[in-house]
């Protein structure tokens, strides 16, 4: 007859094994939270991370996956409660820094220096995870913004990609004189207009000014911001944009390029996935032109990272994981499948032309902005994109300045 004590002990053991089966077999579980937008992305990141488990058989990776909206809710819960995943996927720049300032995420300086990780990454991506000389994330994946154009259109009028603002204006003039609208823009969802504000500000005032402005530390009622709108208004007054930009979503405005009705567009590299296959070889890319030679070259490049929440201890297993995701094998596998650019400068180029061009451009950048909606809060972004949309239609600088400053006081100084 089995004694009741022995039965109780066996029952307890089964419960422990059920609740923590991996540890019962001597393995450690690493919980990784990932923000995903598609099933394909889930499959790619899962397969890329599986290599870590193969190389570290004492560790099992458990993915915790949420789409964007739910992920943001859970992220706040994890950081506020002090319980959650060991490593969290997130976004660089201000969205990273806001948690660093509140001590909600951990500096990884010790790992960064111990394994000489700065040598692996582009200067721009390093700057996007560094706040007050402390590093808070591992750069994982990014993509470029810039101008896409039809080579056949430029060739027809003997045009070359511009380097300076004056050269850009000359291209616009030639296209306009030949009944081709220089720039197509689909702004029905409003956010595409943000890229124009971002790039003008980066080229005129630089990244530090731009970052402080979008955090609310500088007033929009500043002559340096007026200068941004003056350059933008110059293009609008010359009718260099297609008419009725508010009627088109970003991709709905691209057929103007396909049919030689427009000369170029400022857009992110996700555009290349929508190009008609028959036209792809006729497209090329150039960076936003230089306006002031005294301003270093900064680029718009949304960067995804992995960060450590404040409650995660930097154990040998965590160190192994951070160095793994910093490495060429993981970054190559992930980004080549996603069609993104690896921040690790030692990853061999993919077969995709636009990724190669983008990688070269971003590797040379002194710093990166993350895009307006990532560099400020959601409320400010929502109101600002409405202001930009109205500015494109009305071209009134003072009204735009007044509205942006009102939004700043409401959403950034609260």
Buried (B, 14 or more C-beta within 10 A) or exposed (E): EEEEEEEEEEEEEEEEEEEEEEEEEEBEBBBBBBBBEEEEBBEBBBEBBEBBBEEBEEBBBEBBBBEEEEBBEBBEEBBEEEEBBBBBBBBBBBBBBBBBEEEBBBBBBEBBEEBEBEEBBBBBBBBBBBBEEEBBBBBBBBBBBBBBBBEEBBEEEEBEBBEEBEBBBEBBEBBBEEEBBBBBBBBBEBBBBBBBBBBBBBBBBBBEBBBEBBBBEBBBBBEBBBBBBEBBBEBBEEEBBBEEBBEBEBEEBBEBBBEEBBBBBBBBBBBBEEBEEEEEEBBBBBBBBBBEEEBEBBBBBBBBBBBBBBBBEBEEBBBBBBBBBBBBBBBBBBBBBBBBBBBBBEBEBBEBBBBEBBBEBBBEBBBBBBBBBBBBBEEBBBBBBBBBBBBBEEBBBEEBBBBBBBBBEEBBEE
